[in-house]
């Protein structure tokens, strides 16, 4: 992705719409964990990435005229393991 830099704290994980920093990707895991991200309202989308909130999902769908299906956090954890 353009503008992403790997740092000593991992690769940044940003909201796909507003670019708010959500987490860091460290080796084969996210920090904080996907379970924590979804507990505070973040939404994972298969083959797209993370959104910080349902509002950003709605804005993304409206802007790009698409309908997205949220991914269960368990599937995200299984893929990262």
C-alpha angles and dihedrals in degrees: 000000000000114000097016117127128187110233136176086269093055135257114318118247111209136184108269091227112032097020094231110164109252108165147332124256108226116186102298101349144058123240110238096033121250089249090060093046093053091045089061093046105270115144123213117212121197113244091002111062137231133334121199093224145356088259090063089049090052092047091048091050091049095045096047096030094234136125116228130202115218117231121230112249090234090063090051092052092048091052092050094048 
